[in-house]
Amino acid sequence: MRYAVVIEKAPSNYAAYVPDLPGCIATGTTVAETESLIREAIEFHLDGLKADGLPIPPPSSQVEYADVHA
């Protein structure tokens, strides 16, 4: 499965979340670290859903970039 991940710059680190998996978040000191940690968080989140007998939400979010001239 391929989930959309949003990574945002915070004042002193980076934060990531997965729109299709509410509560699935990670933070890191670099983008690369945050990407690695959110992958681990997704696996952990999905394992928890399975263990609780809950359905796995299918990926449904899409990411696009809009070019604008300011």
C-alpha positions as CSV (number, residue, x, y, z in Angstrom):
1,M,0.0,0.0,0.0
2,R,1.1,3.5,-0.6
3,Y,-0.1,6.2,1.8
4,A,0.3,10.0,1.3
5,V,2.5,11.6,3.9
6,V,2.7,15.3,4.8
7,I,6.0,16.6,6.2
8,E,6.0,20.1,7.7
9,K,8.8,22.2,9.1
10,A,8.3,23.1,12.7
11,P,10.4,25.7,14.6
12,S,13.0,23.1,15.8
13,N,12.2,19.9,13.9
14,Y,10.1,18.3,11.2
15,A,6.7,16.7,11.7
16,A,4.9,14.2,9.6
17,Y,1.4,12.8,9.5
18,V,-0.7,10.5,7.3
19,P,-4.1,11.9,6.3
20,D,-5.6,8.5,5.8
21,L,-4.4,7.2,9.2
22,P,-5.6,9.6,11.9
23,G,-3.2,9.7,14.8
24,C,-0.3,8.3,12.8
25,I,2.5,10.9,13.3
26,A,6.3,11.2,13.7
27,T,8.8,13.9,14.3
28,G,12.5,14.1,13.5
29,T,15.4,16.5,13.3
30,T,15.8,16.1,9.5
31,V,13.5,15.4,6.6
32,A,15.3,12.0,6.0
33,E,14.9,11.0,9.7
34,T,11.3,12.1,9.7
35,E,10.6,10.0,6.5
36,S,12.2,7.0,8.1
37,L,10.2,7.4,11.4
38,I,6.9,7.9,9.7
39,R,7.4,4.7,7.7
40,E,7.9,2.9,11.1
41,A,4.9,4.7,12.5
42,I,2.7,3.6,9.6
43,E,3.7,-0.1,10.1
44,F,3.2,0.2,13.9
45,H,-0.2,1.9,13.3
46,L,-1.4,-0.8,10.9
47,D,-0.1,-3.6,13.2
48,G,-2.1,-2.0,16.0
49,L,-5.3,-1.9,13.9
50,K,-4.9,-5.5,12.9
51,A,-4.3,-6.6,16.5
52,D,-7.4,-4.8,17.6
53,G,-9.4,-6.4,14.8
54,L,-10.1,-3.1,13.1
55,P,-10.1,-2.6,9.3
56,I,-7.1,-1.1,7.6
57,P,-8.1,2.1,5.9
58,P,-7.2,2.0,2.2
59,P,-5.0,4.8,0.9
60,S,-7.3,7.5,-0.6
61,S,-5.5,10.8,-0.3
62,Q,-3.7,12.3,-3.2
63,V,-0.9,14.8,-3.2
64,E,-0.5,17.5,-5.9
65,Y,1.6,20.6,-6.2
66,A,0.2,23.8,-7.6
67,D,2.7,26.2,-9.3
68,V,1.8,29.8,-8.7
69,H,3.5,33.0,-9.6
70,A,3.7,35.5,-6.8
